[in-house]
Amino acid sequence: MLFHLNHAGLPRIRQETRTLIHLALPMMIAQIAQVATGFVDTVMAGQVGTDDLAAVSLGASVFITVYVTLMGIVTALNPMLSQQFGAGDTDQIGDTARQGIWFALLLGLFGVLLMLAIQPLLRQWLSLPDHVEDMIMLYISGTAIGMPAAMMHRALHAFASSLNRTRPIMIVSIITLLLNIPLNYILIHGLFGLPKMGGAGCGWATGIVMWFNAITLFIYLARNKPLAKYGLTQRFSAPQWQRFPAMLKLGLPIGLSFFVEVSLFSFIALLISSLGTMVVASHQAVLNFSSLIYMIPQSIATALSIRVGQSIGAGDYLGARVISGIGIALGIGAASLTMLLVLGFRSDILAMYSPDPAVIALGSTLMLFAAFYQLTDAMQTVASGALRGYKISTLPMIIHIISFWGLGLGLGIVLGKTDWLMPRLGVHGFWAALVVSLSVAGLALVTYLSRVSRQRLHRQTL
């Protein structure tokens, strides 16, 4: 379970820790900037009204579910490209990345169709005022137009990060966040002759900035001279359809793992919608901030996937095991700090989302649950990233399904909507089940990573 850290020596541990932080920090800033667009949406919609905040909450739940699932499939490019980089296959990297962009474009188009098709079904499920439901559907339509760009951006993200070039991802993401703020304001309030969309304007602003994000990152990478040797833009490649099944085989379990996790939160938002807009708004505010700080372990996981993949590509299985252990320790350390942040400033955090005292009061209690699951959520996230570096994605998906849907959603329904085990807890029951599910997933995935990395090391030495 120590991942051979006791044999690695302090100089090696320090070096790998610095390398991971060097990779993870720009991606963390980039991912926080991307999630912060949701934070900005939530805050700006909340200032307009509780109905607008609830509409953005439910619309964002649908968008995030589709976006994160498809993004997970495209994430298969990370271990593919990082292992090619570790093996020194310079000539293959650009070609794999180009095919990855085609693959991502197809997934993005599928996402557009899915988000448009789901709207009639969503209307049947919801029981909210008509003007709120209309706002939700308009929000979803706006985000749908940016889905192809979002997936192609993720393919470009995989190319740059697998080559240890994470700074351009960070820079472009920050610019995108800054652009999103005035676009939100313009579309929410209907300036310059545009229709006044209210909270739905945030969705259309998101769709626009996703295209800006993808196009700008592509131009940046195309003009980067050190990356020219990998041939991303030096030649054109038509889609090679025979390569897509391998990407889908590795990426689909990753995407399903992401879907199971994010859908857990999205389904909770739908299940509590009958409790009123105040409960939905409180839940969304806590969930949004939790998603923001989740980018810390997520960025460590992405960096760990890259470093493990590079070590595997170079045939260094001991290095892959040691790096996995360092990543787990780094994730737990960072999560400890965020846990203290949430515990100490939860009321102040909620006040940024809404001036409504009822939203702040309920949200502050939900923040306690969010604080408690920081450690185990970091463990499961970082361990999943390391396993992706090994190109292992199926069993982590199964662990996520059992933990998140079986315990998180199933137990949440029992505690929150029934009196089977104890008096009905409402929204608090769902958040208590989240703590249980993330704890089970964290312990299971770290244990599995330890076993896999040890087995691969033993095979190498035989």
C-alpha positions as a Markdown table, in Angstrom:
| # | Residue | x | y | z |
|---|---|---|---|---|
| 1 | Met | 0.0 | 0.0 | 0.0 |
| 2 | Leu | 3.0 | 2.3 | 0.4 |
| 3 | Phe | 3.6 | 2.2 | -3.4 |
| 4 | His | 7.3 | 1.6 | -2.8 |
| 5 | Leu | 7.6 | 5.2 | -1.5 |
| 6 | Asn | 9.8 | 3.9 | 1.4 |
| 7 | His | 12.3 | 2.7 | -1.2 |
| 8 | Ala | 12.2 | 5.7 | -3.5 |
| 9 | Gly | 14.2 | 8.0 | -1.4 |
| 10 | Leu | 13.4 | 11.7 | -0.6 |
| 11 | Pro | 15.2 | 13.2 | -3.6 |
| 12 | Arg | 13.1 | 11.1 | -6.0 |
| 13 | Ile | 9.9 | 11.9 | -4.1 |
| 14 | Arg | 10.7 | 15.6 | -4.1 |
| 15 | Gln | 11.5 | 15.6 | -7.8 |
| 16 | Glu | 8.3 | 13.7 | -8.8 |
| 17 | Thr | 6.2 | 15.9 | -6.5 |
| 18 | Arg | 7.6 | 19.0 | -8.3 |
| 19 | Thr | 7.0 | 17.4 | -11.7 |
| 20 | Leu | 3.4 | 16.6 | -10.8 |
| 21 | Ile | 2.7 | 20.1 | -9.4 |
| 22 | His | 4.4 | 21.7 | -12.4 |
| 23 | Leu | 2.0 | 19.7 | -14.7 |
| 24 | Ala | -1.1 | 19.9 | -12.4 |
| 25 | Leu | -1.0 | 23.6 | -11.5 |
| 26 | Pro | -1.6 | 25.2 | -14.9 |
| 27 | Met | -4.3 | 22.5 | -15.6 |
| 28 | Met | -5.8 | 23.2 | -12.1 |
| 29 | Ile | -6.0 | 26.9 | -12.9 |
| 30 | Ala | -7.4 | 26.1 | -16.4 |
| 31 | Gln | -10.0 | 23.8 | -14.9 |
| 32 | Ile | -11.0 | 26.2 | -12.2 |
| 33 | Ala | -11.4 | 28.9 | -14.8 |
| 34 | Gln | -13.7 | 26.6 | -16.8 |
| 35 | Val | -15.7 | 25.6 | -13.8 |
| 36 | Ala | -15.7 | 29.2 | -12.7 |
| 37 | Thr | -17.8 | 30.0 | -15.7 |
| 38 | Gly | -20.5 | 27.9 | -14.0 |
| 39 | Phe | -19.8 | 29.8 | -10.7 |
| 40 | Val | -20.2 | 33.1 | -12.6 |
| 41 | Asp | -23.4 | 31.8 | -14.2 |
| 42 | Thr | -24.8 | 30.8 | -10.8 |
| 43 | Val | -23.9 | 34.0 | -9.1 |
| 44 | Met | -25.1 | 36.3 | -11.9 |
| 45 | Ala | -28.3 | 34.3 | -12.2 |
| 46 | Gly | -28.8 | 34.3 | -8.4 |
| 47 | Gln | -28.6 | 38.1 | -8.4 |
| 48 | Val | -31.5 | 38.3 | -10.9 |
| 49 | Gly | -33.8 | 36.0 | -8.9 |
| 50 | Thr | -34.3 | 32.7 | -7.2 |
| 51 | Asp | -36.2 | 31.4 | -10.3 |
| 52 | Asp | -33.3 | 32.3 | -12.5 |
| 53 | Leu | -30.9 | 30.5 | -10.1 |
| 54 | Ala | -33.1 | 27.4 | -10.1 |
| 55 | Ala | -33.3 | 27.4 | -13.9 |
| 56 | Val | -29.5 | 27.7 | -14.3 |
| 57 | Ser | -29.2 | 24.9 | -11.6 |
| 58 | Leu | -31.3 | 22.4 | -13.5 |
| 59 | Gly | -30.1 | 23.4 | -16.9 |
| 60 | Ala | -26.5 | 23.2 | -15.9 |
| 61 | Ser | -27.2 | 19.7 | -14.4 |
| 62 | Val | -28.2 | 18.5 | -17.8 |
| 63 | Phe | -25.4 | 20.2 | -19.6 |
| 64 | Ile | -22.7 | 19.1 | -17.2 |
| 65 | Thr | -23.9 | 15.5 | -17.3 |
| 66 | Val | -23.6 | 15.3 | -21.1 |
| 67 | Tyr | -20.4 | 17.4 | -21.3 |
| 68 | Val | -18.5 | 15.5 | -18.6 |
| 69 | Thr | -19.5 | 12.1 | -20.0 |
| 70 | Leu | -18.4 | 12.9 | -23.5 |
| 71 | Met | -15.2 | 14.6 | -22.2 |
| 72 | Gly | -14.4 | 11.4 | -20.3 |
| 73 | Ile | -14.5 | 9.4 | -23.6 |
| 74 | Val | -12.1 | 11.9 | -25.2 |
| 75 | Thr | -9.9 | 11.6 | -22.1 |
| 76 | Ala | -8.8 | 8.2 | -23.6 |
| 77 | Leu | -6.4 | 10.3 | -25.7 |
| 78 | Asn | -4.3 | 11.2 | -22.6 |
| 79 | Pro | -2.9 | 7.7 | -21.9 |
| 80 | Met | -2.5 | 7.0 | -25.6 |
| 81 | Leu | -0.5 | 10.2 | -26.3 |
| 82 | Ser | 1.5 | 10.1 | -23.0 |
| 83 | Gln | 2.6 | 6.5 | -23.6 |
| 84 | Gln | 3.6 | 7.4 | -27.2 |
| 85 | Phe | 5.6 | 10.4 | -25.7 |
| 86 | Gly | 7.2 | 8.1 | -23.1 |
| 87 | Ala | 8.2 | 5.6 | -25.8 |
| 88 | Gly | 9.7 | 8.3 | -28.0 |
| 89 | Asp | 7.2 | 7.8 | -30.9 |
| 90 | Thr | 7.4 | 11.4 | -32.0 |
| 91 | Asp | 6.1 | 10.6 | -35.5 |
| 92 | Gln | 2.9 | 9.0 | -34.2 |
| 93 | Ile | 1.8 | 11.7 | -31.8 |
| 94 | Gly | 0.6 | 14.3 | -34.3 |
| 95 | Asp | -1.4 | 11.7 | -36.3 |
| 96 | Thr | -3.0 | 10.3 | -33.1 |
| 97 | Ala | -4.0 | 13.8 | -32.0 |
| 98 | Arg | -5.5 | 14.6 | -35.4 |
| 99 | Gln | -7.6 | 11.5 | -35.3 |
| 100 | Gly | -8.5 | 12.4 | -31.8 |
| 101 | Ile | -9.9 | 15.7 | -32.9 |
| 102 | Trp | -12.1 | 14.0 | -35.6 |
| 103 | Phe | -13.2 | 11.6 | -32.9 |
| 104 | Ala | -14.0 | 14.4 | -30.5 |
| 105 | Leu | -16.0 | 16.3 | -33.2 |
| 106 | Leu | -18.2 | 13.3 | -33.8 |
| 107 | Leu | -18.9 | 13.0 | -30.1 |
| 108 | Gly | -19.7 | 16.7 | -29.9 |
| 109 | Leu | -22.2 | 16.5 | -32.7 |
| 110 | Phe | -23.8 | 13.5 | -30.9 |
| 111 | Gly | -23.9 | 15.7 | -27.7 |
| 112 | Val | -25.9 | 18.4 | -29.6 |
| 113 | Leu | -28.5 | 15.9 | -30.8 |
| 114 | Leu | -28.8 | 14.4 | -27.3 |
| 115 | Met | -29.3 | 17.7 | -25.5 |
| 116 | Leu | -32.0 | 18.8 | -28.0 |
| 117 | Ala | -33.8 | 15.4 | -27.8 |
| 118 | Ile | -33.8 | 15.3 | -24.0 |
| 119 | Gln | -35.8 | 18.5 | -23.6 |
| 120 | Pro | -39.3 | 17.1 | -24.1 |
| 121 | Leu | -38.6 | 14.3 | -21.7 |
| 122 | Leu | -37.3 | 16.8 | -19.1 |
| 123 | Arg | -40.5 | 18.8 | -19.4 |
| 124 | Gln | -42.5 | 15.7 | -18.5 |
| 125 | Trp | -40.3 | 15.1 | -15.4 |
| 126 | Leu | -40.3 | 18.6 | -14.0 |
| 127 | Ser | -43.2 | 20.2 | -12.2 |
| 128 | Leu | -42.0 | 23.8 | -12.1 |
| 129 | Pro | -43.7 | 27.0 | -13.3 |
| 130 | Asp | -43.9 | 27.3 | -17.1 |
| 131 | His | -41.6 | 30.3 | -17.2 |
| 132 | Val | -38.9 | 28.5 | -15.2 |
| 133 | Glu | -39.1 | 25.4 | -17.5 |
| 134 | Asp | -38.9 | 27.6 | -20.6 |
| 135 | Met | -35.8 | 29.2 | -19.1 |
| 136 | Ile | -34.2 | 25.8 | -18.5 |
| 137 | Met | -34.8 | 24.6 | -22.1 |
| 138 | Leu | -33.4 | 27.8 | -23.5 |
| 139 | Tyr | -30.3 | 27.4 | -21.3 |
| 140 | Ile | -29.8 | 23.8 | -22.5 |
| 141 | Ser | -30.1 | 24.9 | -26.2 |
| 142 | Gly | -27.5 | 27.5 | -25.7 |
| 143 | Thr | -25.0 | 25.2 | -24.2 |
| 144 | Ala | -25.7 | 22.5 | -26.9 |
| 145 | Ile | -24.3 | 24.7 | -29.7 |
| 146 | Gly | -20.9 | 24.7 | -28.0 |
| 147 | Met | -20.6 | 21.0 | -27.4 |
| 148 | Pro | -18.6 | 20.1 | -30.6 |
| 149 | Ala | -16.1 | 22.9 | -29.7 |
| 150 | Ala | -15.9 | 21.6 | -26.1 |
| 151 | Met | -15.0 | 18.1 | -27.3 |
| 152 | Met | -12.4 | 19.3 | -29.8 |
| 153 | His | -10.9 | 21.5 | -27.1 |
| 154 | Arg | -10.5 | 18.4 | -24.9 |
| 155 | Ala | -8.7 | 16.6 | -27.7 |
| 156 | Leu | -6.3 | 19.6 | -28.0 |
| 157 | His | -6.0 | 19.6 | -24.2 |
| 158 | Ala | -4.9 | 15.9 | -24.3 |
| 159 | Phe | -2.3 | 16.7 | -27.0 |
| 160 | Ala | -0.7 | 19.6 | -25.1 |
| 161 | Ser | -0.8 | 18.1 | -21.6 |
| 162 | Ser | 0.6 | 14.8 | -22.7 |
| 163 | Leu | 3.6 | 16.6 | -24.1 |
| 164 | Asn | 4.0 | 18.5 | -20.7 |
| 165 | Arg | 2.7 | 21.7 | -22.3 |
| 166 | Thr | 0.0 | 22.8 | -20.0 |
| 167 | Arg | 0.6 | 26.6 | -19.9 |
| 168 | Pro | -1.3 | 27.4 | -23.1 |
| 169 | Ile | -4.3 | 25.5 | -21.7 |
| 170 | Met | -4.2 | 27.7 | -18.7 |
| 171 | Ile | -3.8 | 31.0 | -20.5 |
| 172 | Val | -6.7 | 30.4 | -23.0 |
| 173 | Ser | -9.0 | 29.2 | -20.2 |
| 174 | Ile | -8.4 | 32.4 | -18.2 |
| 175 | Ile | -9.2 | 34.5 | -21.2 |
| 176 | Thr | -12.3 | 32.5 | -21.8 |
| 177 | Leu | -13.5 | 33.1 | -18.3 |
| 178 | Leu | -13.0 | 36.8 | -18.6 |
| 179 | Leu | -15.0 | 36.8 | -21.8 |
| 180 | Asn | -17.8 | 34.9 | -20.3 |
| 181 | Ile | -18.6 | 37.6 | -17.7 |
| 182 | Pro | -19.6 | 40.4 | -20.0 |
| 183 | Leu | -21.4 | 38.0 | -22.4 |
| 184 | Asn | -23.5 | 36.7 | -19.5 |
| 185 | Tyr | -24.5 | 40.3 | -18.5 |
| 186 | Ile | -25.3 | 41.2 | -22.1 |
| 187 | Leu | -27.5 | 38.2 | -22.7 |
| 188 | Ile | -29.1 | 38.1 | -19.3 |
| 189 | His | -30.3 | 41.7 | -19.5 |
| 190 | Gly | -30.7 | 41.9 | -23.3 |
| 191 | Leu | -28.3 | 44.7 | -24.2 |
| 192 | Phe | -27.4 | 46.0 | -27.7 |
| 193 | Gly | -30.8 | 44.9 | -29.1 |
| 194 | Leu | -30.4 | 41.3 | -28.1 |
| 195 | Pro | -33.4 | 39.5 | -26.5 |
| 196 | Lys | -33.5 | 39.6 | -22.7 |
| 197 | Met | -33.0 | 35.9 | -21.7 |
| 198 | Gly | -32.6 | 36.1 | -17.9 |
| 199 | Gly | -30.7 | 33.1 | -16.5 |
| 200 | Ala | -30.9 | 31.3 | -19.8 |
| 201 | Gly | -28.5 | 33.9 | -21.3 |
| 202 | Cys | -25.8 | 32.2 | -19.2 |
| 203 | Gly | -26.2 | 29.0 | -21.3 |
| 204 | Trp | -25.8 | 30.9 | -24.6 |
| 205 | Ala | -22.8 | 32.7 | -23.3 |
| 206 | Thr | -21.3 | 29.3 | -22.3 |
| 207 | Gly | -21.9 | 27.9 | -25.8 |
| 208 | Ile | -20.2 | 30.9 | -27.4 |
| 209 | Val | -17.1 | 30.9 | -25.2 |
| 210 | Met | -16.6 | 27.2 | -25.8 |
| 211 | Trp | -16.1 | 27.9 | -29.5 |
| 212 | Phe | -13.7 | 30.7 | -28.6 |
| 213 | Asn | -11.8 | 28.3 | -26.2 |
| 214 | Ala | -11.3 | 25.6 | -28.8 |
| 215 | Ile | -10.4 | 27.9 | -31.7 |
| 216 | Thr | -7.9 | 30.0 | -29.6 |
| 217 | Leu | -6.2 | 26.9 | -28.2 |
| 218 | Phe | -5.8 | 25.4 | -31.7 |
| 219 | Ile | -4.2 | 28.6 | -33.0 |
| 220 | Tyr | -1.9 | 28.8 | -30.0 |
| 221 | Leu | -0.7 | 25.2 | -30.5 |
| 222 | Ala | -0.4 | 25.6 | -34.2 |
| 223 | Arg | 1.9 | 28.6 | -33.8 |
| 224 | Asn | 4.0 | 27.0 | -31.0 |
| 225 | Lys | 7.4 | 26.2 | -32.6 |
| 226 | Pro | 8.6 | 23.6 | -30.0 |
| 227 | Leu | 5.5 | 21.5 | -30.8 |
| 228 | Ala | 6.0 | 21.6 | -34.6 |
| 229 | Lys | 8.1 | 18.4 | -34.6 |
| 230 | Tyr | 5.0 | 16.5 | -33.5 |
| 231 | Gly | 3.2 | 17.5 | -36.7 |
| 232 | Leu | -0.2 | 18.3 | -35.4 |
| 233 | Thr | -0.9 | 21.0 | -38.0 |
| 234 | Gln | 1.9 | 20.4 | -40.5 |
| 235 | Arg | -0.3 | 18.1 | -42.5 |
| 236 | Phe | -4.0 | 17.1 | -42.9 |
| 237 | Ser | -5.4 | 13.7 | -42.1 |
| 238 | Ala | -8.9 | 12.5 | -43.1 |
| 239 | Pro | -10.8 | 10.5 | -40.6 |
| 240 | Gln | -9.4 | 7.0 | -40.2 |
| 241 | Trp | -12.5 | 5.2 | -39.0 |
| 242 | Gln | -10.7 | 2.0 | -38.1 |
| 243 | Arg | -8.9 | 3.8 | -35.3 |
| 244 | Phe | -12.0 | 5.1 | -33.6 |
| 245 | Pro | -13.1 | 1.8 | -32.0 |
| 246 | Ala | -9.9 | 1.6 | -30.0 |
| 247 | Met | -10.4 | 5.1 | -28.7 |
| 248 | Leu | -14.0 | 4.2 | -27.9 |
| 249 | Lys | -13.0 | 1.0 | -26.2 |
| 250 | Leu | -10.7 | 2.8 | -23.8 |
| 251 | Gly | -12.7 | 6.0 | -23.5 |
| 252 | Leu | -16.2 | 4.6 | -23.0 |
| 253 | Pro | -15.6 | 3.1 | -19.5 |
| 254 | Ile | -13.9 | 6.4 | -18.6 |
| 255 | Gly | -16.9 | 8.4 | -19.9 |
| 256 | Leu | -19.3 | 6.1 | -18.1 |
| 257 | Ser | -17.3 | 6.5 | -14.9 |
| 258 | Phe | -17.6 | 10.3 | -15.3 |
| 259 | Phe | -21.3 | 10.0 | -16.2 |
| 260 | Val | -22.0 | 7.9 | -13.1 |
| 261 | Glu | -20.4 | 10.4 | -10.8 |
| 262 | Val | -21.8 | 13.6 | -12.3 |
| 263 | Ser | -25.2 | 12.0 | -12.9 |
| 264 | Leu | -25.4 | 11.2 | -9.3 |
| 265 | Phe | -25.4 | 15.0 | -8.5 |
| 266 | Ser | -27.7 | 15.8 | -11.5 |
| 267 | Phe | -30.3 | 13.1 | -10.5 |
| 268 | Ile | -30.2 | 14.5 | -7.0 |
| 269 | Ala | -31.0 | 17.9 | -8.3 |
| 270 | Leu | -34.0 | 16.5 | -10.2 |
| 271 | Leu | -35.2 | 14.4 | -7.3 |
| 272 | Ile | -35.2 | 17.4 | -4.9 |
| 273 | Ser | -36.9 | 19.7 | -7.5 |
| 274 | Ser | -40.3 | 18.9 | -5.9 |
| 275 | Leu | -39.0 | 20.4 | -2.6 |
| 276 | Gly | -39.1 | 23.9 | -4.0 |
| 277 | Thr | -36.8 | 26.4 | -5.7 |
| 278 | Met | -35.1 | 27.4 | -2.4 |
| 279 | Val | -33.9 | 23.9 | -1.7 |
| 280 | Val | -32.8 | 23.5 | -5.4 |
| 281 | Ala | -30.9 | 26.8 | -5.2 |
| 282 | Ser | -29.2 | 25.9 | -1.9 |
| 283 | His | -28.2 | 22.5 | -3.3 |
| 284 | Gln | -26.9 | 24.1 | -6.5 |
| 285 | Ala | -24.8 | 26.7 | -4.7 |
| 286 | Val | -23.1 | 24.1 | -2.6 |
| 287 | Leu | -22.6 | 21.7 | -5.5 |
| 288 | Asn | -21.2 | 24.5 | -7.7 |
| 289 | Phe | -18.6 | 25.5 | -5.1 |
| 290 | Ser | -17.8 | 21.8 | -4.4 |
| 291 | Ser | -17.3 | 21.4 | -8.2 |
| 292 | Leu | -14.9 | 24.3 | -8.1 |
| 293 | Ile | -12.6 | 22.9 | -5.5 |
| 294 | Tyr | -12.9 | 19.4 | -7.0 |
| 295 | Met | -10.8 | 20.7 | -9.9 |
| 296 | Ile | -7.8 | 20.5 | -7.5 |
| 297 | Pro | -7.8 | 16.6 | -7.2 |
| 298 | Gln | -9.0 | 16.4 | -10.8 |
| 299 | Ser | -6.0 | 18.3 | -12.1 |
| 300 | Ile | -3.7 | 16.1 | -10.0 |
| 301 | Ala | -5.4 | 13.1 | -11.5 |
| 302 | Thr | -4.9 | 14.3 | -15.0 |
| 303 | Ala | -1.2 | 15.1 | -14.3 |
| 304 | Leu | -0.8 | 11.7 | -12.7 |
| 305 | Ser | -2.4 | 9.9 | -15.7 |
| 306 | Ile | 0.1 | 11.7 | -17.9 |
| 307 | Arg | 3.2 | 10.9 | -15.7 |
| 308 | Val | 2.1 | 7.2 | -15.2 |
| 309 | Gly | 1.5 | 6.9 | -18.9 |
| 310 | Gln | 4.9 | 8.4 | -19.8 |
| 311 | Ser | 6.6 | 6.0 | -17.3 |
| 312 | Ile | 4.7 | 3.0 | -18.8 |
| 313 | Gly | 5.6 | 4.0 | -22.3 |
| 314 | Ala | 9.3 | 4.2 | -21.2 |
| 315 | Gly | 9.0 | 0.7 | -19.6 |
| 316 | Asp | 9.5 | 2.1 | -16.1 |
| 317 | Tyr | 6.9 | 0.3 | -14.0 |
| 318 | Leu | 8.6 | 1.0 | -10.7 |
| 319 | Gly | 8.5 | 4.7 | -11.5 |
| 320 | Ala | 4.8 | 4.4 | -12.4 |
| 321 | Arg | 4.1 | 2.8 | -9.0 |
| 322 | Val | 6.1 | 5.4 | -7.1 |
| 323 | Ile | 4.5 | 8.3 | -9.0 |
| 324 | Ser | 1.0 | 6.8 | -8.2 |
| 325 | Gly | 1.8 | 6.8 | -4.5 |
| 326 | Ile | 3.1 | 10.4 | -4.7 |
| 327 | Gly | -0.1 | 11.5 | -6.5 |
| 328 | Ile | -2.3 | 9.9 | -3.8 |
| 329 | Ala | -0.4 | 11.6 | -1.0 |
| 330 | Leu | -0.5 | 14.9 | -2.9 |
| 331 | Gly | -4.2 | 14.6 | -3.4 |
| 332 | Ile | -4.9 | 13.9 | 0.2 |
| 333 | Gly | -2.8 | 16.8 | 1.3 |
| 334 | Ala | -4.6 | 19.2 | -1.0 |
| 335 | Ala | -8.0 | 17.9 | 0.1 |
| 336 | Ser | -7.1 | 18.5 | 3.7 |
| 337 | Leu | -6.6 | 22.1 | 3.0 |
| 338 | Thr | -9.9 | 22.5 | 1.1 |
| 339 | Met | -11.8 | 20.7 | 3.9 |
| 340 | Leu | -10.6 | 23.3 | 6.4 |
| 341 | Leu | -11.5 | 26.1 | 3.9 |
| 342 | Val | -15.0 | 24.8 | 3.6 |
| 343 | Leu | -15.5 | 24.3 | 7.3 |
| 344 | Gly | -14.2 | 27.7 | 8.2 |
| 345 | Phe | -15.9 | 29.9 | 5.6 |
| 346 | Arg | -19.0 | 28.1 | 4.5 |
| 347 | Ser | -21.5 | 30.9 | 5.4 |
| 348 | Asp | -19.4 | 33.5 | 3.6 |
| 349 | Ile | -19.2 | 31.2 | 0.6 |
| 350 | Leu | -22.9 | 30.8 | 0.4 |
| 351 | Ala | -23.4 | 34.6 | 0.7 |
| 352 | Met | -21.6 | 35.0 | -2.6 |
| 353 | Tyr | -24.3 | 32.9 | -4.4 |
| 354 | Ser | -27.5 | 34.4 | -2.9 |
| 355 | Pro | -28.5 | 37.1 | -0.6 |
| 356 | Asp | -31.5 | 35.0 | 0.5 |
| 357 | Pro | -31.0 | 34.1 | 4.2 |
| 358 | Ala | -32.9 | 30.8 | 3.7 |
| 359 | Val | -30.6 | 29.7 | 1.0 |
| 360 | Ile | -27.5 | 30.6 | 3.1 |
| 361 | Ala | -28.9 | 28.8 | 6.2 |
| 362 | Leu | -29.7 | 25.5 | 4.3 |
| 363 | Gly | -26.6 | 25.7 | 2.2 |
| 364 | Ser | -24.3 | 26.1 | 5.2 |
| 365 | Thr | -25.5 | 22.8 | 6.6 |
| 366 | Leu | -25.0 | 21.1 | 3.3 |
| 367 | Met | -21.5 | 22.5 | 3.2 |
| 368 | Leu | -20.6 | 20.3 | 6.2 |
| 369 | Phe | -21.2 | 17.2 | 4.1 |
| 370 | Ala | -19.1 | 18.7 | 1.3 |
| 371 | Ala | -16.3 | 19.3 | 3.7 |
| 372 | Phe | -16.4 | 15.7 | 5.1 |
| 373 | Tyr | -16.1 | 14.0 | 1.7 |
| 374 | Gln | -13.1 | 16.0 | 0.4 |
| 375 | Leu | -10.5 | 13.4 | 1.5 |
| 376 | Thr | -12.2 | 10.3 | 0.1 |
| 377 | Asp | -13.3 | 12.2 | -3.1 |
| 378 | Ala | -9.7 | 13.1 | -3.7 |
| 379 | Met | -8.6 | 9.5 | -3.2 |
| 380 | Gln | -11.0 | 8.1 | -5.7 |
| 381 | Thr | -10.3 | 10.8 | -8.2 |
| 382 | Val | -6.6 | 10.6 | -8.1 |
| 383 | Ala | -6.5 | 6.8 | -8.1 |
| 384 | Ser | -8.8 | 6.8 | -11.2 |
| 385 | Gly | -6.4 | 9.1 | -12.9 |
| 386 | Ala | -3.4 | 6.8 | -12.2 |
| 387 | Leu | -5.3 | 3.8 | -13.4 |
| 388 | Arg | -6.1 | 5.6 | -16.7 |
| 389 | Gly | -2.3 | 6.0 | -17.1 |
| 390 | Tyr | -2.1 | 2.2 | -17.1 |
| 391 | Lys | -5.0 | 2.2 | -19.7 |
| 392 | Ile | -7.2 | 0.5 | -17.1 |
| 393 | Ser | -10.8 | 1.8 | -17.2 |
| 394 | Thr | -13.3 | -1.0 | -16.9 |
| 395 | Leu | -13.1 | -2.1 | -13.3 |
| 396 | Pro | -12.9 | 1.6 | -12.1 |
| 397 | Met | -16.2 | 2.1 | -14.0 |
| 398 | Ile | -17.8 | -0.9 | -12.2 |
| 399 | Ile | -16.6 | 0.5 | -8.8 |
| 400 | His | -18.1 | 3.9 | -9.6 |
| 401 | Ile | -21.4 | 2.4 | -10.7 |
| 402 | Ile | -21.7 | 0.4 | -7.5 |
| 403 | Ser | -20.6 | 3.2 | -5.2 |
| 404 | Phe | -22.3 | 6.2 | -6.8 |
| 405 | Trp | -25.5 | 4.7 | -8.1 |
| 406 | Gly | -25.9 | 1.8 | -5.6 |
| 407 | Leu | -24.9 | 3.7 | -2.5 |
| 408 | Gly | -25.0 | 7.4 | -3.5 |
| 409 | Leu | -28.3 | 7.4 | -5.4 |
| 410 | Gly | -30.0 | 4.3 | -3.9 |
| 411 | Leu | -29.2 | 5.1 | -0.3 |
| 412 | Gly | -29.9 | 8.8 | -1.0 |
| 413 | Ile | -33.4 | 8.0 | -2.2 |
| 414 | Val | -34.0 | 5.8 | 0.9 |
| 415 | Leu | -32.7 | 8.5 | 3.4 |
| 416 | Gly | -34.1 | 11.5 | 1.5 |
| 417 | Lys | -37.4 | 10.3 | 0.2 |
| 418 | Thr | -38.6 | 7.5 | 2.5 |
| 419 | Asp | -39.0 | 6.6 | 6.1 |
| 420 | Trp | -37.6 | 3.0 | 5.7 |
| 421 | Leu | -34.4 | 3.5 | 7.9 |
| 422 | Met | -35.2 | 6.7 | 9.8 |
| 423 | Pro | -37.4 | 9.7 | 9.6 |
| 424 | Arg | -37.2 | 11.3 | 6.1 |
| 425 | Leu | -34.1 | 13.5 | 5.9 |
| 426 | Gly | -34.9 | 15.4 | 2.6 |
| 427 | Val | -31.9 | 16.9 | 0.9 |
| 428 | His | -29.7 | 16.1 | 3.9 |
| 429 | Gly | -30.3 | 12.4 | 3.3 |
| 430 | Phe | -28.9 | 12.7 | -0.2 |
| 431 | Trp | -25.8 | 14.5 | 0.9 |
| 432 | Ala | -25.2 | 11.9 | 3.7 |
| 433 | Ala | -25.3 | 9.2 | 1.1 |
| 434 | Leu | -22.8 | 11.1 | -1.0 |
| 435 | Val | -20.3 | 10.9 | 1.9 |
| 436 | Val | -20.8 | 7.1 | 2.1 |
| 437 | Ser | -20.5 | 6.5 | -1.6 |
| 438 | Leu | -17.4 | 8.6 | -2.1 |
| 439 | Ser | -15.7 | 6.9 | 0.9 |
| 440 | Val | -16.4 | 3.4 | -0.5 |
| 441 | Ala | -15.1 | 4.4 | -4.0 |
| 442 | Gly | -12.0 | 6.1 | -2.6 |
| 443 | Leu | -10.9 | 3.0 | -0.5 |
| 444 | Ala | -11.7 | 0.6 | -3.3 |
| 445 | Leu | -9.9 | 2.4 | -6.0 |
| 446 | Val | -6.7 | 3.1 | -4.0 |
| 447 | Thr | -6.6 | -0.6 | -3.0 |
| 448 | Tyr | -7.1 | -1.6 | -6.6 |
| 449 | Leu | -4.4 | 0.8 | -7.9 |
| 450 | Ser | -1.9 | -0.6 | -5.3 |
| 451 | Arg | -2.6 | -4.1 | -6.5 |
| 452 | Val | -2.4 | -3.3 | -10.2 |
| 453 | Ser | 0.9 | -1.3 | -9.9 |
| 454 | Arg | 2.5 | -4.1 | -7.8 |
| 455 | Gln | 1.4 | -6.8 | -10.3 |
| 456 | Arg | 2.8 | -4.8 | -13.3 |
| 457 | Leu | 6.1 | -4.3 | -11.4 |
| 458 | His | 6.4 | -8.0 | -10.7 |
| 459 | Arg | 5.7 | -8.9 | -14.3 |
| 460 | Gln | 8.5 | -6.6 | -15.4 |
| 461 | Thr | 11.0 | -8.2 | -13.0 |
| 462 | Leu | 10.2 | -11.8 | -14.0 |
